[in-house]
Amino acid sequence: MQFRPLADTGILLPEICLGTMTFGEQNTQEEAFQQLDYALDQGLYFWDTAEMYPVPPKPETQGATECMIGNWIASRGGRDQLFLASKIAGPSQGGSHIRDGRTRFVADEIASAIDQSLARLQTDYIDLYQLHWPQRPTNFFGKLGYGNAEAAEARAVTDLEETLTALHQEIQKGRIRYIGLSNETPWGTMKFLHLAEKLGLSKFVSVQNPYSLLNRTYEMGMSEIAKYEGVGLLAYSPLAFGYLTGKFRHGARPANARVTLYSRFSRYSNPESEWATEQYAQLAEQHGLTLTQLALAFIKQQFFVTSTIIGATNLDQLKENIQAFEIDLSEDVLKGIEAIHCQQPNPAP
């Protein structure tokens, strides 16, 4: 296991973070405990959750993931051994059932979200608190284009300074330690960093965005921010909802897979993604690797990645994913990846 710095905080995080969005939907509490126990035994003390989880979001399950983690903490103890991340849901995506729709990034609603997450997690602080997505209309969750209609969309958008000030105050209270962004753009990231420097407020220390062989859009703009500003990537969906494990090759649809169970997970099922996935699978086979190993090892070798968020619906998957980080890809493999990427870049942004 390798460890990487979290911006300039002095904290080292494991190169793997345990994602938990299936806890409470595809995973029972018993299964969640098995994953959490195993992860910690392997040195994965960095866990990521959100007030919206599990996914897909539903009123009857909202918050269940944080509750399961909280129950684990209450049962096992050792809170100080963990680096726990959660996220506040913003308007337009999480659903009106979250805090009765009071999901703007303003002080009282941020405080309410933290209150409820702390109660579910059975802790008095969250190590990394993230804005799950921008409150303003922009490109995230697979949305392409930023034309006149989107730019002129009428929506109440909280001033970024107001949001940053509210989060800074929560850090001063000790309820959160650090702040992170998620599904953010280069403009939003740099604007927040500029405001923090200008106003003497807390700086965002990470950005949790999608990154995989099928979506390398982070490399355009955001990777440069990581290099010069020190704000690294927490890479989510590294296996593209399982497509980059190879289990959906040739039209296969395993019975309990997310893509099979939930129609909303169609981001990676377009013809371009399926073509690219097959090319990467063949490349992996040529070099004696599994597609999972190829996909995860590629991410870990990027300088701008602080940690890769892996999720699993069973313990065997989790073990396979963790073992993939023992692989280092050769120059020949990396050249093969670039050749495929040039033919079909970012088929699933």
N, C-alpha and C positions, 0 to 999 in steps of 0.2 A: 504494500500500500504506500503510495506517495502522498505527500501533503503540500498544499500550495497556500500562499498568503492570501488573506481576504483584504484586498486593497492595502491601506497603510495602517490597519488596525493592530497589527502585531499578532493576529490570530492566524494559525495554520489550520486549514480544513482538509479533510481527506478528499482525494480526487474523485470519490464516489459519494453521492448523496442519495439517501433512500427516499424515493417518492411514495406517497401514501394515498393517492386519490382513489384507489380501489377499495380502501378500507370502509366497510359499511354498505357497500354495493356488491362487488364481486368477491369480497373477502369478509368472513365473519371475524368477530373479535378474537376467537381462538387462533385463526389463521394469521391475523394481524400480529398477535403476540409472538407467534413463531417467527415471523419475519423480523420483527423488532429485536427479539432475542438473538437471532442469527446474525443480523446486521451488526449489532454491538459487539458480538464475539469476534467478528471479522475486522473490527476497527472502524466501522461506519457509524460514527456518533453524530453525524450531520443528517437530520431528518427534515423533510419539507412537507408542509400541509397547507391548508387554507380554510377560511371560514365557510367557503362555498362547498367544500368537498363533503361527500364523495361525488364523483362524476359518473353519469350525467346528473346535473343538479335537479333535485326534487324537494318540495317542501317537507315531505315526510322523512327525508334522510339528511337534510342540511345540518351540518355540524357533527354528524356521526363520526367522521374521521378524527377530528380533534378530540372527541369524547373517548375514542378507543385509545389514542395515545395518552390521554390523561389518565385513563384507567390503568394503563401499563405503568405510568410513572407512580401512581398511587400503590400499585402492587409490588413493583420492583425497587422503587426508590432510585437514588443515584441521579437526580435531576442535574446536578453539577457536572456530570460526565457527558452531558448531551449538548449539542449546539442545535437548537430548535428554531426552525423558520416557519412562519405562517404568512398569510396574505389577507388583506382587506379587499372585499369585492367592491367594484365600482358600479355605477348605474349602467343600464343598458344590456349587461351580459349575465349578471348573476341571478336575476329574477326578483320579482317584487316580494317574494316570501322572505328574503334576507332582511332582517331588521325592519320589516314592514316597508321595504323600499327606500329606507333612509340610508342611502349608500353613496352620498357625495363625499368627496375628500375634504371635508371641513372639520373643524376642531371637535365639535360635540359628537358628530357621527363617527369620527375616528376613535374618540374615547369610548363610545358605546361598543364599537366593534372589538376593541382591545379588551374591554370589560368581559364581554361574552366569550372571547377566545381564551382568556386566562382562566375563566371558570371551567370551560370544557376541558382545557389542558391540565387543570389542577396544578397550576404553577403561578408564581407571582411575577414572572418576567418572560418575555420572548426574546431570543437572541437576535433574530433577524426578522424584521417586519417589513413586508413588501406590498407595494401597490399592485394588485393583481393585473391590472391593465390601465392604460390612460383613461382619464375621464373624458377627454376631448375626442372628437371623431378623428381617427387616423387609421393607419394600416396595422392591423393585428388580427390574429386568428384566421389567417389565410386570405385576408382581404387585399386585393390588388387595386392599383389605381388610386389617385387622389385628385379627382377632377373638381370642376366648379361646384357640382351638386354637393359633394362631401364637404368641401372647404366652406361652403356657405350654409351648411346645415345649422338650423336653429336649435341650440341646446345650451342649457345652463352649464357653463364650464367654470369650475372653481379656479381662481387664480393660483398659479403654481407657488407663488410666495406664501399664500395662505396655507396651502397644504404642507409645505416644507416647515413653516413655523409651527404648525400643530404637531407634526412628527417630532420636531426638535424638542418641544415642550414635554412630549411623552418620554423621550430619552432622558431629559433632566429629572423626571419623576422616577426613573428607574424601571418603568414598566416594559420598555423595549430597550435593547442595547444598541442595535444598529439598524439602518434602513436600507432597503433595496427596491429596485424597480423590476417590473415584469412586463413583457410584451411591449417594450418601449422602443422608440425610434432614436436616431442620432440627434435630432433637434431637441426632443424632450430630455434626453440624457444630458446633453451639454447645457441646456437652459437651467436645469436643476443644479448642475455643478457650478455654473456661473453664479446663481443666486446664493448658494451656500457660501461661496468665497466672498461675495460682495457683502452679505449680511451677517457673516460670522455664524452661520447655522450649521447643523450637522450635514455631513456629506453622504450621499448615497454611495454604498460600497460594492454593489453588485447589480447585475441585470440578469433576470431569468427570462430568457427568450428561447424559442425553438431553434435547434441546431442538429442537423443530421446530414447524411449523404444525400438525402432528397431535398434538403432545405439548408442551403449555405448562405442565405441572405445576410446573416450576421456579419459575414466577412466584408460586406460593403458598408463602410462607415463605422459600424459599431466596433469592429476589431481594432481600428485605429484609435478609437477612444480608449479601449482597454490598454493599448500600448502606451499612450502618452498621458492618460489620466489615471491609470491604475485601477480602473473599475472593470473587474473581470466578469466573465459569463458563467452563469449557472445554466447549463445546457439541458433543456427539457425536450421530451419526445425524441431521444437519441435513436430509438429503434422504430420511429414512425408508426406508433400504434401497433407494433409487431410486424409490420411489413418487412423490416430489415432483419428479421429473424429467419425469413424464408418460409414461414408457415402458411402464407397466402399465395405462394407461387402456383402458377397454372390454374388459378381460379379456386383453389382450396379455401374452405371456410370452416375451420375447426369449431366444434360445437360451443365451447364456452369462451371464445375469444371476443374481445370488445367489439371488433369490427363486425362480427357475426351477430352479436346480441343487440347492438345499438346502431341504428341507421345514421345517427348524427356523426359518426366517425367515418366520414367519407373523404377526408382531406387527402389521403394518400392512395386513393383507388382509381385515379384517372389513368388513361392509357400511357401518358408520358412517365408517370411514376412507376407503373408496372414494367415498362420497358427498361427503365434505369435500374430498378431493383433486380431484374433478371440479369442485367449486365454485371452488376456488382456481385451477385451470387456466383456467376460463372468465374469472375475474377478471383473470388475467395477460394473456390474449388481448385483453380489452377495452382494456387499457392498453398494448398493444404490447410486452409482455414475454414471456419464456419462463417456464414454471413454475419452472424451476431458478433463474432470476434473482429471481423473487418470493420463493421460499423462503429463499435465502441472504441476500438484501439485508434481509429482515425481521429475521433474526437479528443481523446486524452492527449494526443500528440500536438494539439494546437496550442500555441503559446497563450492565447487570450482566454482559455477556459480555466476557471477556478475549480469547478467541480461539475461532474456529469450526474444528472438526476436519473436514476434508474427505478422503475417500478415493475412489479411482478404480481401475478395472480396466484402463484404457487411457489413453494420453496425451491423446487428444482430450477425454475426459471431464474430466481434470484441468485442461486449459486452459479449458474452458467454465466449470468451477466457479470457477476463480480470476478469470476475467473478470466473473463475476456480482457480485463485490465492488466493481466500479466503479459499480454502480447505487445510487441513492438513491431510495427510494420516496416518492412524494408523499403529502400528507395524504389525498387522495381514495382512493388505493390502501390506505393504512393503515386508513381507515374501512371500506373494503370487506372487508378481512381481519377486522376486529373483528365485522362483521355476520355473517360466516360462522362465526366462532368462537363467537359467542353462540348460534347455532342448533345447533352441534355442537361443544361444547368438549372438547378432549382425547380424541379417539376412540381413541387408541393410547398410553395411558400406559405 
